[in-house]
């Protein structure tokens, strides 16, 4: 149940950020979704886990666009590649 709540929290934080919220909401959304992916493991919930990885990748890409942090871009690519496995 905690994973489900973390997933919805991450989606909500992301939506608030998209509507002009502060940049810390982006970081919070990434963290919430990463925590959710610990509950929705690849083996037990392949589709949900891949969707979380894609969302994390998308948010990390946005983080790179905002602050030019190429580490976020590298993490974004890794998240997308994980979703493909």
WOHUSUL-V210521 format. One line per field, one symbol per residue. ss: DSSP state (A for helix, B for strand, O for the rest). phi: phi as a letter, one per 20 degrees, with the letter a starting at -180 (. if undefined). burial: b if it has 9 or more other C-alpha atoms within 8 Angstrom, else e. A space follows every 10 residues. Layout:
ss=???
phi=???
burial=???
//
This chain:
ss=OAAAAAAAAA AAAAAAAAOO OOOAAAAAAA AAAAAAAAAO OOOOOAAAAA AAAAAAAAAA AAAAAAAOOA AAAAAAAAAA AAAAO
phi=.fffffffff ffffffgfeo fffffffffg ffffffffee fffecgffff ffffffgfff ffgfffdmef ffffffffff fffff
burial=eebebbbebb bbbbebbeee eeeebbebbb bbbbbbbeeb bbeebbeebb bbbbbbbbbb bebbeeeebe ebbebbbbbb ebbee
//
